[in-house]
Amino acid sequence: MRTVLNILNFVLGGFATTLRWLAATVCSVLLIFTLLLTRSCWEITKLSFLPFGNEAIHVDELYPEKSNALLSAGGSLLNVVWLLLFGWWLCLSHIAAGIMQCVSIIGIPVGIANFKIAAIALWPVGRRVVSVEVAQQARIENAR
């Protein structure tokens, strides 16, 4: 089922949003001062390409033993830079794609996935894209 939904996402506009994320990744590499944003940008590019079966989870949830207040503060500062340079227009592109996909009944699941990615697009630094099963296992481990 995930494969069918990922193909549907690709056909109904996921290709365009993935290209936008890829362009943001290339821009973050070319602009030297944004090189620190490249990893997060690439992670969300993967999520935009294959949103079904994958999930963006914060590094602190994935590796709680490596949690560090200084890194979290630096990540928040990078997220502010990200929001000003790239986040707002990537978020708007996912919202526009989600609205267009929700017009048809068959596109509603893909549109909802785009709305989820739109929220992540605003604040992506510190997130890693993992399978849904790994994300659930990390949350179960953190709950203990």
N, C-alpha and C positions, 0 to 999 in steps of 0.2 A: 504494500500500500504506500509506503514511504517513497518508493521509486516512482510510482505513478504520480504522486503529489509533487515530487521534485521536478519531474518532466513537465507537469502542468504549470508549475511555477516558472520554469524556464521559458515556456511558450507564451505565457500570459504577462510577461514583463520582467521576470526575474533576470533575464539576460541583460536588460538595460540597467537595472539597479546594480547588478554585479559589475558591469562596465564602469559605472560611476564610482563604486568602491575601489575598483582597480585603478582608476584615474587618481583618486585620492591617495592611494598607496604610492603610486609613482610620484605624485606631487610631494608627498611627505619624504620621499627619498631624495628628490632633487633639491628641495629646500633644506639645506643642511641643518638648520636649527630645529626642524621638525622630525629629524631622524628617529628620535625616541618614540614617536607616535606610529612608526611603520609597523611594528609587531601587532599592535592592537588593530590597526587598519587592515592588515592582512588576515587576521583572525575573523573579523566581521565580513570580509570579502568571501571567505569560505562559507560563512553562515548564510550570506545572501545567495550564494550559488546553490547550496543544498540546505534549505532551512528545515526540512522534515527529517527527523532522526538525529538532529544535532541541536545543541543548546549552548548558549553563552553563559558561562558561570564565572563568578569572580574568583580570582586566584586565592583569596583568603578562605573561601569555601572549599576550594579544591585542595589546597595545601595549608591547613590551619596551623601546622607546626612552624611554618615559615612566615607567619604573620608578623608585620613590623609596622609600628606607628609612623616611623620616618618615611618608609616607602609608600604608605597610604597617603601621607600628606603630599609627597611628590607626585603621586598618581592623581590626586585631586587637582594640583596645579596644572599638570599636563592635560587633564580633562577640560579645564577652563580654556586653555590654548586651543585644544581640539574643537571645542564648541564654537569658538569665534572664527576659526579658519575653515573647518570642514563640516562640523556636526550639524549646523542648522540647515544647510542645503541638502545634505544626505538624508536628514530626517524628513524634510519636505518632499524629497523625491520618493521616499518610501510611503509617505502618507498619500501622495497623489497616485502612486501605483496601487496601493491598497484600495483606495476609493474606486478606481477604474475596474479593479478585479472584482470588487463586491457588487458591481452592477449585475453581473450574471450569477446565477445560483451555483454553477460549477466553480466559479472563481472565489467564492466566499472563504474557504479554508486558506487559500493562498493569500487573499487579502488580509486575513487575520494575522498570518505569519509576517506579512509586511508591516503591519502595525506594531508587532512585537519588536521587529528589527528597528523600526523608527525610534522606539524608546531607547534601544541600545545605542543607536547612532549618536545620540546626544552626549553620552557619557561612557565611551567604550574602553578607556585605558584601564588595564588590570583585569580584563576578561579574557577567558580562553574558550575556544569552541571545542566541545567534547560531545560524545554521543549522549543520548538521553539516559542510557543505562548508567554511564559513568557519573553523570550529574546526580542521578537519584542515589547512587551508592555513596557519593560524597556527602550528600545531605543527611543520609541515614547515619553515617559515621560521625558527622558533626552533632547530630542530635543526642548521641550517646555520651 
